[in-house]
Amino acid sequence: MRFKEQAKNMALATGLYRLIRTLIGSKETRLARTNMGELISSLLPNGSLVFDIGADIGAFSEVYARAGFKVVAVEPNPQSAARLRLMTDGLPVSVVEAAVGAKCGLATLHISEKIAPTSTLSNSFMTRMEDSNEKFKGNWHRRLVVPTVTLDTLVTHFGQPAYIKIDVEGYEIEVLRGLSSQPPLLSFEYHDADLQAAYECVDRFLPDSEFNRITNSGWGYHEKLDFKKWLSRENLKNELSALSKSNIEGDIFVRRNGSSN
């Protein structure tokens, strides 16, 4: 495992990682990236501005950029941000090394060495995940104080996005509290271990908002929406409440009525 990680880091450092991944990556992964690019292209006008909040090492940012979108990728973990810059070098991606929250300032990032994408600013998220899944026991060993910005600050600096993707491991509601203008399209992560958190996020959107969902049994690309027709707020909540408690996670998509591409 250490050799594999060293090889990946060397490929990133030499700028060859994207090429190598394209050439030898699994057929399933290549297809997933293609499907995700087609999905986002069906939802947004070409050339739109996209905010990737919680970008990790840039897997989604790369897909957005290759699909023809301008991307602002925001990631607070310095190690992930370094790989993000290498992953998206030469693509229309602006990297911001910071966390996103309800206000600008500083916050404590709890860093996972075991499952890097689960680094979080949320204490309640860590407790919830440790209680719901044994693999998260002792997952967060290191802490780091990081700068925080708001979505409104990013809008002021980069412009109004057509789409905001939020994947911040239980900190979604704090991110949304820093947003005063709902974009045409937004998505945020949910987990069935805490559906109340998802409901709280859903209730923040405009009355004419429509909702959809992508369900993943584990981490995955955004390939296909669960519902052909977009749902009302109430119907989405009913769909979420019907989920069996079996470590189901995914992303909720929100669009303003009439914002379809």
Buried (B, 14 or more C-beta within 10 A) or exposed (E): EEEEEEEBBEBBEEEEBBEBBEEEEEEEEBEBBBBBBEBBBEBBEEEBBBBBBBBBBBBBBBBBBBBBBBBBBBBBBEBBBBBBBBBBBEBBBBBBBBBBBBEBEEBEBBBBEEBBBBBBBBEEBBEBBBEBEEEBEEBBEEEEEBBBBBBBBBBEEBEEBBBBBBBBBBBBBBBBBBBEEBBBBBBBBBBBBBBEBBBEBBEBBEEEBBBBBBBBEEEBBBBEBBBEEBBEBEBBBEBBEEBEEEBBBBBBBBBBEEBEB
